[in-house]
């Protein structure tokens, strides 16, 4: 019940904050009605890394699911077992002797899957950047995963999840934390 109330409160905050934030985004881009991005990699590198993770891990998920995926990254930043910055958490993975990422051996599968990391759906990219901004800067929906440091899509069943405490399902992902 506590998690449901937290979710309802967060959604209400998004609705109230969304209108003012959205008007700021559109005002920032006078060349068209739809911005192609809110901030660049150079302007806000940590938010940019988080937005890319949201985009590639959860762009087709519902709003709560996308916030939850982002929340896990921030939970890892606060956990001493993981790197100390958003970008380091997102880029964490096994490297070969030359320092190159080993294919399919990253914490977040998109980062080293061998595919081009192009954000071609501009609407979903702007939404991902908005979620990153709102979560980190405004605290919107922060804590929605109740401390989860892991998740996986509902259509897979990795072996690592048997060693974890399941928090629950949000959107298209199931969330866990270490016991």
C-alpha positions, 0 to 999 in steps of 0.5 A, spaced: 500 500 500 505 504 501 508 503 494 502 504 491 501 511 495 508 513 493 506 512 486 500 515 486 503 521 489 509 521 484 504 521 478 500 527 481 507 531 481 509 529 474 502 532 472 503 538 476 510 539 474 510 536 467 506 542 464 511 547 466 517 543 464 514 542 458 513 549 456 520 550 458 523 545 453 519 547 447 521 554 449 528 552 448 527 550 441 524 556 437 526 552 430 520 547 431 514 545 435 518 538 437 525 539 440 530 534 438 533 534 445 533 538 452 540 538 453 547 535 450 552 530 452 556 536 454 551 540 458 549 535 462 553 529 461 551 525 467 543 526 465 545 524 458 548 518 460 541 516 465 537 518 459 541 514 454 540 508 459 532 510 460 532 510 452 535 503 450 533 499 456 525 502 457 523 507 451 517 502 450 515 501 457 510 505 461 512 512 465 512 508 471 517 503 468 521 508 465 522 512 472 523 505 475 529 503 470 532 510 472 531 509 479 535 503 479 541 507 476 541 512 482 540 506 487 547 503 484 550 510 485 549 510 492 551 503 493 558 502 495 558 496 491 557 500 484 561 506 481 560 513 484 557 516 478 551 515 473 555 514 467 560 509 471 554 505 473 551 505 466 558 503 462 560 498 467 562 492 464 567 487 463 573 489 458 578 485 454 586 486 455 585 492 450 580 496 455 574 494 450 568 492 452 566 485 451 560 484 447 554 482 452 558 483 458 555 489 461 551 491 467 546 494 462 545 490 455 545 495 450 551 498 452 555 493 449 551 489 445 555 491 438 549 495 436 549 503 434 547 507 440 543 512 436 536 515 439 532 515 432 525 516 436 526 523 438 519 523 441 522 517 446 529 521 446 526 527 449 521 523 454 527 519 456 531 526 457 525 529 461 525 523 466 532 523 467 532 531 469 525 530 473 528 524 477 535 527 478 534 534 479 527 534 482 526 528 485 520 526 481 519 518 483 525 517 486 525 511 490 519 508 486 523 501 486 524 501 494 532 500 493 532 495 487 539 495 484 537 490 479 532 488 474 530 484 468 525 484 463 519 480 464 520 475 458 527 473 461 529 469 467 536 470 469 539 465 474 542 471 478 535 473 480 534 467 485 540 470 489 536 476 490 530 479 494 524 481 489 521 488 490 516 487 484 514 488 477 513 495 475 511 496 467 515 491 463 521 489 468 521 486 475 526 489 480 530 486 485 535 488 491 540 484 494 538 480 501 
